[in-house]
């Protein structure tokens, strides 16, 4: 265990019936680093990240996970627990409400309220604008998500993770549906996140 590493996965093994998906896998990620995990489809990259993000609970695999110097393990159905610990994942298939605005998607279920249960829209859009500005995410915060292209929608997912104070942001095949301009934009965003101290784990089957 080292203070230089925000994340350590040690000797992780995961089996499905008749298949060993991961065998004694270990890796460390330094604080504020963009860490790439590359391999062919079916190599176990997504399985590893599902363990890290709480999709697969600790009783379904062996090995240890250390986050920011503390041993962590997640119970069954503990994706929320992983997020609250500071680990968030942006999946290849985006999970956004196309009929809601950017701000509504980012703070879904965590909307600021007043008078007990009335959404404070001015506060919500103010928080959204501040978040997007802080991380250099150029998205029209009041726009309906369904009107945005795939690249902008992916930014909304990233912003959602950042709004939850993610220490480690996992991106699963983030360039698969992007054109070259959107890929360049994404890479610029990741460099900004690195400057802000956010650790990114970048999963891809592309080696170029």
GUVO-582292 format. One record per residue: residue number from 0; residue in three letters; y negated, x negated, z negated of N, C-alpha, C in turn. Coordinates in Angstrom, 2 decimals, always signed. Atoms other than C-alpha are relative to their C-alpha. Example, Ala and Ser with C-alpha at 12.3 -4.5 7.8 and 13.67 -1.06 7.14 Angstrom:
GUVO-582292
0/ALA/+1.19/-0.89/+0.00/+4.50/-12.30/-7.80/-1.20/-0.90/+0.00;
1/SER/+1.19/+0.82/+0.06/+1.06/-13.67/-7.14/-1.09/+0.77/-0.73;
END
This chain:
GUVO-582292
0/UNK/+1.19/-0.84/+0.00/+0.00/+0.00/+0.00/-1.25/-0.88/+0.00;
1/UNK/+1.19/+0.83/-0.13/-3.37/-1.43/+1.01/-1.24/+0.86/+0.04;
2/UNK/+1.26/-0.72/-0.02/-6.96/-0.35/+0.46/-0.58/+0.07/+1.41;
3/UNK/+0.50/+0.00/-1.38/-7.58/-1.17/+4.14/+0.52/+1.20/+0.79;
4/UNK/-0.64/-1.09/-0.75/-5.31/+1.69/+5.24/-0.34/+1.35/-0.63;
5/UNK/+0.20/-1.36/+0.50/-6.32/+5.31/+4.93/+1.29/+0.79/+0.10;
6/UNK/-1.25/-0.73/-0.21/-2.91/+6.42/+6.17/+1.16/-0.97/+0.17;
7/UNK/-1.23/+0.78/-0.14/+0.58/+4.97/+5.77/+1.18/+0.97/+0.07;
8/UNK/-1.26/-0.74/-0.08/+3.84/+6.51/+6.94/+1.12/-1.04/-0.03;
9/UNK/-1.00/+1.04/+0.25/+6.84/+4.56/+5.70/+1.42/+0.55/+0.11;
10/UNK/-1.44/-0.26/-0.11/+10.49/+4.76/+6.83/+0.32/+1.49/+0.18;
11/UNK/-0.17/-1.43/-0.22/+10.25/+8.32/+8.15/+1.17/+0.26/+0.96;
12/UNK/-1.13/-0.42/-0.83/+13.47/+9.84/+9.51/+0.05/+1.52/+0.03;
13/UNK/-0.06/-1.44/-0.17/+13.71/+13.36/+10.90/+1.13/+0.34/+0.96;
14/UNK/-1.14/-0.40/-0.83/+16.86/+15.01/+12.25/-0.03/+1.50/+0.25;
15/UNK/-0.30/-1.38/-0.34/+17.49/+18.26/+14.05/+1.50/+0.09/+0.23;
16/UNK/-1.45/-0.10/-0.22/+21.02/+19.63/+14.54/+0.45/-0.75/+1.25;
17/UNK/-0.53/+0.79/-1.10/+22.76/+17.04/+16.67/-0.94/-1.01/+0.60;
18/UNK/+1.01/+0.90/-0.58/+19.58/+15.04/+17.32/-0.75/-0.73/-1.10;
19/UNK/+0.87/+0.79/+0.88/+17.85/+12.20/+15.48/-1.34/-0.16/+0.73;
20/UNK/+1.30/+0.03/-0.68/+14.21/+12.76/+16.45/-0.80/-1.24/-0.37;
21/UNK/+0.70/+1.19/+0.50/+12.80/+9.92/+14.32/+0.96/-0.80/-0.87;
22/UNK/-0.90/+0.84/+0.78/+14.66/+6.99/+12.83/-0.76/-1.16/-0.64;
23/UNK/+0.60/+1.08/+0.78/+13.05/+4.86/+10.11/-1.33/-0.47/+0.59;
24/UNK/+1.29/+0.29/-0.64/+9.55/+5.05/+11.63/-1.06/-0.31/-1.06;
25/UNK/+1.10/+0.36/+0.89/+6.64/+3.31/+9.90/-1.22/-0.38/+0.83;
26/UNK/+1.24/+0.50/-0.59/+3.00/+2.83/+10.84/-1.14/+0.19/-0.98;
27/UNK/+1.18/-0.03/+0.86/-0.35/+2.22/+9.17/-1.24/+0.18/+0.85;
28/UNK/+1.25/-0.22/-0.71/-3.83/+3.34/+10.20/-1.16/-0.42/-0.90;
29/UNK/+1.16/+0.45/+0.77/-7.00/+1.61/+9.06/-1.09/+1.06/-0.03;
30/UNK/+1.11/-0.94/+0.17/-9.99/+3.56/+7.82/-0.99/-0.13/+1.16;
31/UNK/+0.96/+0.01/-1.09/-12.32/+4.55/+10.68/+0.54/-0.56/+1.30;
32/UNK/-0.63/+0.56/-1.19/-9.83/+3.39/+13.32/+0.40/+1.11/+0.98;
33/UNK/-0.62/-0.86/-1.00/-8.85/+5.05/+16.59/+1.37/-0.60/+0.29;
34/UNK/-1.35/+0.54/-0.06/-5.08/+4.59/+16.52/+0.80/+0.78/+1.03;
35/UNK/-0.75/-0.66/-1.05/-3.05/+5.36/+19.63/+1.50/-0.05/-0.24;
36/UNK/-1.46/-0.07/+0.02/+0.58/+6.50/+19.63/+0.45/+0.47/+1.37;
37/UNK/-0.38/-0.31/-1.38/+2.07/+6.38/+23.11/+1.52/+0.01/+0.13;
38/UNK/-1.43/-0.05/-0.29/+5.49/+7.23/+24.46/+0.31/+1.13/+0.95;
39/UNK/-0.40/-1.04/-0.94/+7.37/+9.36/+26.93/+0.17/+1.33/-0.72;
40/UNK/-0.28/-1.32/+0.56/+7.78/+13.09/+26.43/+1.39/+0.01/-0.62;
41/UNK/-1.27/-0.02/+0.70/+10.55/+13.67/+23.90/+0.26/-1.21/-0.86;
42/UNK/-0.20/+1.23/+0.77/+10.04/+10.31/+22.20/-0.17/+0.22/-1.50;
43/UNK/+0.14/-0.29/+1.43/+9.18/+11.96/+18.86/-1.43/-0.06/-0.52;
44/UNK/+1.41/+0.12/+0.42/+5.38/+11.59/+18.83/-0.49/+1.26/-0.70;
45/UNK/+0.48/-1.26/+0.58/+4.64/+15.24/+18.17/+0.75/+0.35/-1.28;
46/UNK/-0.77/-0.23/+1.24/+7.44/+15.48/+15.60/-0.61/-0.77/-1.15;
47/UNK/+0.62/+0.83/+1.03/+5.85/+12.63/+13.67/-1.29/+0.62/-0.49;
48/UNK/+1.28/-0.58/+0.37/+2.46/+14.34/+13.74/+0.16/+1.35/-0.72;
49/UNK/-0.26/-1.26/+0.70/+3.94/+17.68/+12.67/+0.42/-0.24/-1.44;
50/UNK/-0.30/+0.39/+1.38/+5.33/+15.95/+9.60/-1.29/-0.32/-0.73;
51/UNK/+1.24/+0.43/+0.63/+1.96/+14.42/+8.88/-0.94/+1.17/-0.27;
52/UNK/+0.94/-1.11/+0.14/+0.08/+17.70/+9.35/+0.58/+1.20/-0.75;
53/UNK/-0.54/-1.05/+0.87/+2.37/+19.79/+7.14/+0.83/+1.06/+0.69;
54/UNK/-0.83/-0.99/-0.70/+4.26/+21.71/+9.84/+1.44/-0.09/-0.48;
55/UNK/-1.34/+0.20/+0.54/+7.55/+20.18/+8.69/-0.13/-0.43/-1.46;
56/UNK/+0.14/+0.34/+1.42/+7.77/+20.20/+4.86/+0.86/-1.20/-0.40;
57/UNK/-0.59/+1.29/+0.38/+8.90/+17.16/+2.91/+1.50/+0.06/-0.19;
58/UNK/-1.44/-0.05/+0.20/+12.41/+18.44/+2.22/+0.78/-0.05/+1.31;
59/UNK/-0.70/+0.02/-1.29/+13.19/+18.38/+5.97/+0.05/-1.40/+0.61;
60/UNK/-0.03/+1.38/-0.51/+12.73/+14.62/+6.42/+0.07/-0.96/-1.16;
61/UNK/+0.04/+1.03/+1.03/+13.01/+11.36/+4.52/-1.12/-0.99/+0.34;
62/UNK/+1.10/+0.95/-0.19/+10.30/+8.73/+4.04/-1.20/+0.39/-0.85;
63/UNK/+1.17/-0.20/+0.85/+6.90/+8.50/+2.41/-1.29/+0.01/+0.82;
64/UNK/+1.33/-0.05/-0.61/+3.32/+9.36/+3.37/-1.02/-0.31/-1.09;
65/UNK/+1.07/+0.37/+0.93/+0.34/+7.75/+1.66/-1.34/+0.24/+0.70;
66/UNK/+1.31/-0.31/-0.55/-3.15/+9.13/+2.30/-1.08/-0.45/-0.98;
67/UNK/+1.11/+0.47/+0.83/-6.18/+7.30/+0.95/+0.47/-0.49/-1.37;
68/UNK/-0.52/+0.61/+1.22/-4.04/+5.48/-1.62/+0.86/+0.89/-0.85;
69/UNK/-0.79/-0.93/+0.80/-2.17/+8.56/-2.87/+1.20/+0.50/+0.79;
70/UNK/-1.21/-0.54/-0.61/+1.39/+9.61/-2.14/-0.16/+1.50/+0.18;
71/UNK/+0.13/-1.44/-0.24/+1.42/+13.06/-0.53/+1.30/+0.54/+0.58;
72/UNK/-1.11/-0.72/-0.63/+4.08/+15.60/+0.42/-0.39/+1.46/+0.04;
73/UNK/+0.40/-1.39/-0.21/+3.74/+19.13/+1.69/+1.19/+0.93/-0.10;
74/UNK/-1.05/-0.99/+0.13/+5.76/+22.19/+0.80/+0.13/+0.80/+1.29;
75/UNK/-0.21/-0.84/-1.17/+7.07/+24.72/+3.30/-1.23/+0.87/+0.27;
76/UNK/+1.16/-0.81/-0.37/+4.25/+26.42/+5.19/-1.30/-0.55/-0.55;
77/UNK/+1.14/+0.60/+0.69/+1.71/+23.94/+3.81/-1.01/-0.64/+0.96;
78/UNK/+0.99/+0.54/-0.92/-0.50/+23.37/+6.86/-1.38/+0.01/-0.65;
79/UNK/+1.29/-0.08/+0.71/-3.47/+24.55/+4.77/-0.11/-1.11/-1.04;
80/UNK/-0.01/+1.08/+0.99/-2.48/+22.04/+2.08/-0.33/-1.33/+0.66;
81/UNK/+0.29/+1.24/-0.73/-2.55/+19.24/+4.65/-1.48/-0.06/+0.38;
82/UNK/+1.42/-0.04/-0.37/-5.99/+20.33/+5.87/-0.87/-0.29/-1.21;
83/UNK/+0.78/+0.22/+1.21/-7.31/+20.43/+2.31/+0.13/-1.43/-0.51;
84/UNK/-0.17/+1.41/+0.36/-5.91/+16.92/+1.80/-0.82/-0.92/+0.89;
85/UNK/+0.82/+0.79/-0.90/-8.00/+15.74/+4.75/+0.66/-0.35/+1.31;
86/UNK/-0.71/+0.25/-1.24/-5.50/+15.80/+7.62/-0.09/+1.24/+0.88;
87/UNK/+0.15/-1.14/-0.91/-6.26/+18.00/+10.62/+0.48/-0.40/+1.38;
88/UNK/-0.54/+0.28/-1.32/-4.66/+18.28/+14.04/-0.58/+0.94/+1.04;
89/UNK/+0.43/-0.78/-1.16/-6.02/+19.45/+17.40/+1.16/-0.01/+0.98;
90/UNK/-1.16/-0.08/-0.85/-3.08/+20.69/+19.41/-0.38/+0.07/+1.48;
91/UNK/+0.19/-0.08/-1.44/-2.67/+20.53/+23.16/-0.34/+1.44/+0.41;
92/UNK/+0.31/-1.41/-0.24/-2.66/+24.36/+23.16/-1.07/+0.41/-1.02;
93/UNK/+1.12/-0.31/+0.89/-6.04/+25.34/+21.72/+0.19/+1.38/-0.62;
94/UNK/-0.16/-1.26/+0.73/-6.13/+28.12/+19.11/-1.38/+0.55/-0.38;
95/UNK/+1.35/-0.52/+0.20/-9.53/+29.77/+19.52/-0.04/+1.48/+0.40;
96/UNK/+0.23/-1.38/-0.39/-10.75/+33.35/+19.72/-1.02/+0.01/+1.15;
97/UNK/+0.90/+0.10/-1.14/-12.25/+33.62/+23.22/-1.16/+1.00/-0.04;
98/UNK/+1.03/-1.04/+0.06/-14.33/+36.67/+22.25/-1.04/-0.25/-1.10;
99/UNK/+0.94/+0.35/+1.06/-16.11/+35.00/+19.32/-0.84/-1.21/+0.41;
100/UNK/+0.88/+1.12/-0.34/-18.95/+32.48/+19.39/+0.57/-1.31/-0.51;
101/UNK/-0.38/+1.34/+0.46/-18.62/+28.76/+18.84/-0.05/-0.07/-1.53;
102/UNK/+0.15/+0.06/+1.45/-19.94/+29.05/+15.28/+1.01/+0.85/-0.74;
103/UNK/-0.98/-0.88/+0.64/-17.66/+31.97/+14.43/+1.39/-0.62/+0.02;
104/UNK/-1.29/+0.67/-0.08/-14.62/+30.00/+15.62/+0.08/-1.17/-0.98;
105/UNK/-0.02/+1.18/+0.87/-15.59/+26.88/+13.69/+0.18/+0.38/-1.46;
106/UNK/-0.02/-0.37/+1.42/-16.07/+28.68/+10.38/+0.82/+1.27/-0.25;
107/UNK/-0.82/-1.20/+0.15/-13.49/+31.45/+10.87/+0.73/-0.01/-1.35;
108/UNK/-0.60/-0.10/+1.33/-12.35/+32.61/+7.42/-0.77/-0.71/-1.08;
109/UNK/+0.83/+0.74/+0.96/-14.99/+30.42/+5.76/-1.48/+0.28/+0.24;
110/UNK/+1.38/-0.35/-0.34/-18.15/+32.25/+6.86/-0.87/+0.08/-1.26;
111/UNK/+0.91/-0.16/+1.13/-21.15/+31.95/+4.53/-0.39/+1.48/-0.14;
112/UNK/+0.30/-1.42/+0.22/-21.88/+35.33/+2.93/-1.17/+0.14/-0.98;
113/UNK/+1.02/-0.37/+0.96/-24.64/+37.03/+1.00/+0.23/+1.45/-0.40;
114/UNK/-0.20/-1.36/+0.53/-24.78/+40.21/-1.05/+1.48/+0.32/-0.16;
115/UNK/-1.41/-0.20/+0.28/-21.11/+39.74/-1.82/+0.92/-0.21/+1.17;
116/UNK/-0.95/+0.11/-1.11/-19.41/+40.17/+1.55/-0.64/+0.15/+1.37;
117/UNK/+0.69/-0.10/-1.28/-22.06/+40.27/+4.28/-0.20/-1.40/+0.56;
118/UNK/+0.13/+1.32/-0.60/-21.92/+37.32/+6.67/-1.47/-0.35/+0.18;
119/UNK/+1.36/+0.52/-0.17/-25.10/+35.26/+6.58/-0.04/-0.74/+1.35;
120/UNK/-0.05/+0.57/-1.35/-25.49/+34.69/+10.31/-0.96/-1.16/+0.18;
121/UNK/+0.95/+1.11/-0.11/-28.57/+32.49/+9.99/+0.58/-1.27/-0.60;
122/UNK/-0.63/+1.15/+0.65/-26.71/+30.22/+7.59/+1.15/-0.53/+0.84;
123/UNK/-1.14/+0.42/-0.81/-23.61/+30.16/+9.79/-0.45/-0.80/+1.21;
124/UNK/+0.46/+0.72/-1.19/-25.51/+29.15/+12.90/-0.76/-1.26/-0.36;
125/UNK/+0.65/+1.22/+0.46/-27.58/+26.67/+10.92/+1.01/-1.09/-0.31;
126/UNK/-1.06/+0.97/+0.29/-24.41/+24.99/+9.64/+0.66/-0.51/+1.28;
127/UNK/-0.62/+0.38/-1.26/-22.93/+25.01/+13.11/-0.86/-1.01/+0.75;
128/UNK/+0.91/+0.89/-0.71/-25.98/+23.41/+14.67/-0.05/-1.38/-0.66;
129/UNK/+0.05/+1.28/+0.73/-26.13/+20.73/+11.96/+1.28/-0.80/+0.24;
130/UNK/-1.28/+0.67/-0.20/-22.42/+19.92/+12.35/+0.08/-0.60/+1.41;
131/UNK/-0.09/+0.47/-1.39/-22.59/+19.64/+16.14/-0.96/-1.15/+0.26;
132/UNK/+0.99/+1.05/-0.18/-25.74/+17.52/+15.99/+0.44/-1.30/-0.67;
133/UNK/-0.44/+1.18/+0.76/-24.30/+15.17/+13.35/+1.02/-0.83/+0.78;
134/UNK/-1.08/+0.71/-0.68/-21.29/+14.32/+15.50/-0.21/-0.09/+1.51;
135/UNK/+0.32/+0.15/-1.41/-23.00/+14.45/+18.88/+0.82/+0.88/+0.92;
136/UNK/-0.80/-0.94/-0.80/-21.01/+17.46/+20.12/-0.96/+0.94/+0.73;
137/UNK/+0.96/-0.77/-0.78/-23.01/+19.02/+22.92/+0.63/+1.32/+0.46;
138/UNK/-0.55/-1.33/-0.27/-21.90/+22.65/+22.74/-1.07/+1.02/-0.36;
139/UNK/+0.93/-1.08/+0.36/-24.11/+25.76/+22.84/+0.59/+0.84/-1.13;
140/UNK/-0.68/-0.52/+1.18/-23.35/+26.96/+19.31/+0.07/+1.52/-0.06;
141/UNK/-0.04/-1.45/+0.00/-24.11/+30.62/+19.98/+0.76/+0.59/+1.16;
142/UNK/-0.71/-0.47/-1.20/-22.05/+30.84/+23.18/+1.38/+0.56/-0.37;
143/UNK/-1.36/-0.51/+0.15/-18.88/+32.90/+23.39/+0.99/-1.03/+0.55;
144/UNK/-0.92/+1.08/-0.35/-15.93/+30.50/+23.51/+0.68/+0.23/+1.35;
145/UNK/-0.65/-0.30/-1.27/-14.30/+32.28/+26.45/-0.82/-0.38/+1.21;
146/UNK/+0.88/+0.39/-1.11/-17.30/+31.30/+28.58/-0.06/-1.51/+0.18;
147/UNK/+0.03/+1.46/-0.05/-16.73/+27.59/+27.93/+1.19/-0.54/+0.78;
148/UNK/-1.10/+0.68/-0.65/-14.62/+25.18/+29.96/+0.95/-0.60/-1.03;
149/UNK/-1.03/+0.55/+0.90/-11.51/+23.53/+28.49/-0.55/-1.16/-0.82;
150/UNK/+0.55/+1.16/+0.72/-13.39/+20.34/+27.58/-0.89/+0.42/-1.16;
151/UNK/+0.88/-0.49/+1.07/-16.02/+22.24/+25.57/+0.80/+0.72/-1.07;
152/UNK/-0.83/-0.68/+0.99/-13.35/+24.38/+23.92/+0.70/-1.01/-0.91;
153/UNK/-0.62/+1.05/+0.81/-11.61/+21.21/+22.79/-0.99/-0.56/-1.02;
154/UNK/+1.03/+0.43/+0.94/-14.91/+20.09/+21.24/-0.13/+0.97/-1.16;
155/UNK/+0.07/-1.00/+1.07/-14.96/+23.36/+19.29/+1.14/-0.23/-1.00;
156/UNK/-1.12/+0.29/+0.90/-11.49/+22.57/+17.90/-0.27/-1.24/-0.84;
157/UNK/+0.33/+1.21/+0.75/-12.66/+19.09/+16.92/-1.05/+0.32/-1.07;
158/UNK/+1.05/-0.37/+0.96/-15.77/+20.56/+15.27/+0.59/+0.79/-1.16;
159/UNK/-0.65/-0.78/+1.05/-13.57/+23.00/+13.35/+0.66/-0.94/-1.03;
160/UNK/-0.64/+0.98/+0.89/-11.58/+20.06/+11.94/-1.04/-0.76/-0.82;
161/UNK/+1.04/+0.75/+0.70/-14.75/+18.15/+11.05/-0.68/+0.86/-1.05;
162/UNK/+0.62/-0.88/+0.99/-16.14/+21.20/+9.26/+0.84/+0.12/-1.26;
163/UNK/-0.91/-0.02/+1.15/-13.10/+20.96/+6.95/+0.06/-1.38/-0.66;
164/UNK/+0.07/+1.35/+0.59/-14.05/+17.34/+6.07/+1.26/-0.81/+0.26;
165/UNK/-1.20/+0.74/-0.36/-11.12/+15.81/+7.92/-0.21/-1.50/-0.19;
166/UNK/+0.00/+1.46/+0.11/-10.40/+12.20/+6.91/+0.78/-0.61/+1.17;
167/UNK/-0.84/+0.44/-1.11/-7.71/+11.85/+9.59/+0.08/+1.15/+1.00;
168/UNK/-0.02/-0.99/-1.06/-8.06/+13.73/+12.87/+1.06/-0.40/+1.02;
169/UNK/-1.08/+0.26/-0.94/-4.92/+13.95/+15.01/-0.27/+0.78/+1.27;
170/UNK/+0.19/-0.65/-1.29/-5.30/+14.71/+18.71/+1.28/-0.12/+0.80;
171/UNK/-1.29/-0.02/-0.67/-2.07/+15.75/+20.43/-0.20/+0.20/+1.50;
172/UNK/+0.18/-0.03/-1.46/-2.20/+14.95/+24.18/-1.36/+0.59/+0.38;
173/UNK/+1.32/-0.64/-0.15/-5.96/+15.60/+24.21/-0.56/+0.00/+1.42;
174/UNK/+0.57/+0.08/-1.35/-6.56/+14.67/+27.86/+0.82/+0.74/+1.05;
175/UNK/-0.95/-0.56/-0.96/-3.73/+16.66/+29.45/-0.62/+1.03/+0.94;
176/UNK/+0.61/-1.05/-0.83/-5.97/+19.49/+30.74/-1.44/-0.32/+0.39;
177/UNK/+1.39/+0.38/-0.25/-9.20/+17.53/+31.19/-0.16/-0.73/+1.33;
178/UNK/+0.32/+0.82/-1.17/-10.84/+16.17/+34.32/-0.58/-1.33/-0.47;
179/UNK/+0.42/+1.35/+0.40/-12.10/+12.57/+34.37/-1.32/+0.00/-0.76;
180/UNK/+1.28/-0.08/+0.72/-15.64/+13.49/+33.30/+0.24/+0.46/-1.44;
181/UNK/-0.29/-0.51/+1.35/-14.25/+15.46/+30.33/+0.74/-1.04/-0.84;
182/UNK/-0.69/+1.09/+0.71/-11.94/+12.55/+29.44/-1.00/-1.03/-0.50;
183/UNK/+1.02/+0.96/+0.40/-14.91/+10.18/+29.39/-0.84/+0.54/-1.14;
184/UNK/+0.77/-0.63/+1.07/-16.84/+12.65/+27.24/+0.78/-0.03/-1.32;
185/UNK/-0.85/+0.03/+1.19/-13.92/+12.92/+24.80/+0.03/-1.38/-0.61;
186/UNK/-0.05/+1.37/+0.52/-13.66/+9.15/+24.49/-1.32/-0.40/-0.65;
187/UNK/+1.30/+0.28/+0.61/-17.39/+8.93/+23.78/-0.11/+0.69/-1.36;
188/UNK/+0.01/-0.72/+1.28/-16.98/+11.56/+21.04/+0.84/-0.74/-1.03;
189/UNK/-0.87/+0.73/+0.93/-14.12/+9.59/+19.48/-0.69/-1.27/-0.50;
190/UNK/+0.73/+1.19/+0.45/-16.29/+6.47/+19.40/-1.07/+0.38/-1.02;
191/UNK/+0.99/-0.48/+0.98/-18.99/+8.48/+17.61/+0.67/+0.31/-1.33;
192/UNK/-0.72/-0.32/+1.22/-16.44/+9.76/+15.10/+0.40/-1.28/-0.75;
193/UNK/-0.35/+1.28/+0.63/-15.29/+6.19/+14.47/-1.21/-0.58/-0.72;
194/UNK/+1.22/+0.50/+0.63/-18.90/+5.18/+13.75/-0.33/+0.77/-1.27;
195/UNK/+0.25/-0.85/+1.16/-19.06/+8.08/+11.27/+1.08/-0.16/-1.08;
196/UNK/-1.03/+0.26/+0.99/-15.95/+6.82/+9.48/+1.21/+0.91/+0.07;
197/UNK/-1.15/-0.88/-0.16/-13.51/+9.44/+10.76/+1.13/-0.76/+0.69;
198/UNK/-1.17/+0.66/-0.57/-10.02/+8.09/+11.45/+0.66/+0.95/+1.01;
199/UNK/-0.60/-0.82/-1.06/-8.46/+9.36/+14.70/+1.36/-0.57/+0.39;
200/UNK/-1.32/+0.35/-0.52/-4.79/+9.32/+15.70/+0.16/+0.71/+1.33;
201/UNK/+0.05/-0.49/-1.38/-4.55/+9.75/+19.47/+1.39/-0.09/+0.61;
202/UNK/-1.36/-0.04/-0.52/-1.19/+10.86/+20.86/-0.04/+0.24/+1.50;
203/UNK/-0.02/-0.18/-1.45/-0.47/+10.47/+24.56/+1.27/-0.57/+0.61;
204/UNK/-1.10/+0.60/-0.77/+2.31/+9.91/+27.06/-0.55/-0.83/+1.14;
205/UNK/+0.63/+0.77/-1.06/-0.21/+8.30/+29.41/-0.32/-1.41/-0.50;
206/UNK/+0.22/+1.38/+0.42/-0.35/+4.52/+29.25/-1.19/-0.64/+0.70;
207/UNK/+1.13/+0.60/-0.71/-3.28/+3.99/+31.65/-1.27/+0.18/-0.82;
END
